[in-house]
Amino acid sequence: MSANDLILGFDTSGPWCSAVLLSGDQVVADLYEDMAKGQAEALFPLLEDLLARGGASWKDLSAIGVGTGPGNFTGIRISVSAARGLALALEVPAVGVTILEALAYGADVPVLACVAAPRDQAYIQGFGTATPCPAQLTAIADIPSDLREPELRCVGTAGEAVAQQIGAAPGPAVYAPGSAIARIAAERWRAHCPAPAPFYLKPADAAPARDVPPVILDDDS
């Protein structure tokens, strides 16, 4: 293997498994699979395949980058848990990267990162935009047209819908999720980073159980 730091980046926050092995600024191996479900079973075999294609092993890794969302709750938990477990076992840093950051990474124009959400909503965040647009979950119909500006590119799974709403141009992200996450992790891993944590932007759809919990009786009852 090269003497360069070897960074593994992966993401399952959307209907995909995306993973990249990065050495310096060179992609050693790259795997992407569209996948609406089944990431829990597919992730580690895909990562093993990625390492094999790159001629590397787990012990060669310098750091791990992982997508933290927002997006699919189950997919986010799968990736974040895997990254934290691997970092602990391998004694390497793990860096959390939002999919919104990943979508905007490498762009040379203002970007509105747009990730599709249920009920005609989108997770959006502006990068390099004249009008500040912090990360948020919003109805697409409520996104104001004053976010439009020259050269603005709307990227992501909701990019076309948001672009149509505000009168801007849609466009592709510069990098696939795993590649962008690996590149961002390569820039950050030497600094102290908190352990990756899910970035949800909304509460889970699952409601708390309605059943009354059982009463625990002690021996004197």
N, C-alpha and C positions, 0 to 999 in steps of 0.2 A: 504493500500500500504506500501511497504518497506520504511525505512527511507533513503535509498540510493537515489541519484539523478536519476530522470527519464528523459531519453533522447529519443526523437523521431527522427529517421533518415529516409529519403525517397528520392527516385530518379526516374525520368522519362526521363532521357537523352537518353535512347535507347528504343527499342521496348518492354518495360516492365513497370510495376509499382512495385516497391520494397520498402517495408517499414518495419521498425523494432522498437520495443519499448524495450529500454535497461535500466535495473536497476543495477547499479554497473557494474559488468562484466557479468551479467546474462541476457539472452534474455527472456523477459516477453511474447512477442508476435511477430510473424514474418509472413508477408504476401508477396507473390510474384506472379505476374500474367504476363505471356507473353502477350504483347499488342502492335500491330503495330500502332494502332491509337486509339483515344478515351480516352486518359489519362485525358484530361480536365474534362470530365464528371465522370470519374472513381476515380480520386484521393481522393476527400474528402469522398465519401462513403467508400473507402478502409481504409482511416485513422480512420474514425469513427468506423469501424468494428475492426480495430487493437486495438484501445483504449478499446473497449468493451471486447474483448478477454483478454486484460491484466488487466481488472478490474479497469481501470483508466479513468479519464476525462481530458479535456483540461487543467483545472486549476492545475492538478498534475504535469505538465511538468516543468522541470528545464531548458531545452534548446532544441533547434531544430537543427538538421544537415540536410543539403540539398545538393544534387548533382548539380554541376554547369556546367557540361559538361567536355570536348567537346562531341558533338553528335548531336542529333536531335534538331534543333532550336526551334521548337514549344514545344517539351517536356521540354527543358531546361527552357524556359520562364514560362511554367506552374508551375514547381516546385519552381523556384526562387521567382516568384511572390507570390505563396502560402506561402512559408516560411517567406518572409518579412512581409506579411500581418498578419500571425499568431503571429510572434514575436512582432509586434507592438500591436496587440490586447491583447495578453497574458502578455506583458511586460517581456518577457524572451529573452535571446540572441539567435541569429541565426548564425550558422557557415556554411560557404560554403566550400565544399570539391569537388575537381575534381574527375571525374570517374577514371582517371589515378591513382591518389593516392589511391582510394578505391580498385582498382584491385590489387595493390601491397601490401596493408596493411596486416600485419601478416606473410608475407613470410619470410622464413629463408634462402633463396637463392637469388642470383641476379635475378631481374625481369625486363623484358621489357613489359610494359603495352601497349596493342595494341587494339585500338578500330576501327572497320571498318568504313570507310567513302566512299562516292560515287566515282565512276570512278576508281576502283581498287586502292584506296588510304587508308591510315590508319593514325590515330592519335597515336603517340607513345611517350613514355618517359621511360628512364631507371631509375631504383631504385637499388642502391647498385652495379651498374655495374662498371667494371674497366674502360671502355671507357665512358666518360660523354655523355649522350644523353638527351638533354633538350626536353621539350614538343614541339612537332611539328606535322604538317600535311605533309605527304610525300607520293609519289607513292610507293607502296609496292616493285615494281621492282627496285626502287632506294635505298632501304635500304641496306647499305654495310654489307658484311659478316664479317668485322672486329669487329662488335658488338658481335659476337659469343664468348663465353667464357665457361669454365667448369661450370656446374650446372645451367647455365642461363635457366630461364623458361619464355616462351612467353605466356602471359595470356590475355584474353579478346576475344571479338568477332572476331578480326582479328589475334588471336594468332597462329592458325594453318598455315595461309597463310604466316605470317611473319616468323614463325619458319622454314617453308620450304624454304623461300627465303634465309635465312642466315645460314641454316644448324644447327639450334638449336632445342631444345625440346619444344613442346607446353605443357601446363598444365592448370589446373583449378585455379581460384583465391581461396584464403583461405576462403573468406567470400562473400556472395551475396552483391550487391551494397548497399542496405539499411542498412545491418548489419555493413559493413565496415564504412559507413558514420556516423552511430550512434556512433560507437566506437571512431572514430577520433574526432567527435564533443565532446564526453565525456572528451577527453584529452585536448581540447582547449577552451571550452566555458567560463572558468573562466578568461582567458586572454582577453584583449580587441581585438575583431575581427571586421574588417569592415563588413558592411552589405553584404550578399551574392550577387554576380553579375555573370552574365553568362560568362563562359570561352569558347569562340568560336574557336579560333585559325584560323579562316578564315572568310571572309565577307559573309553575307547572300546571298543566290542565287537570292533572289528577287531583281529585278531591279527597280530603281526609276520610278515613273509614268512619261510617256512621254507627257501627256496632259498638255497644258499650263494652269496655274492656272487662275481663273477668276480675272478680274480687279475690284477692289473695288472702286466704285464711291462715292465721298462725296456729300453732299446736294447742293454744289455750281456748280456741273458739269452739 
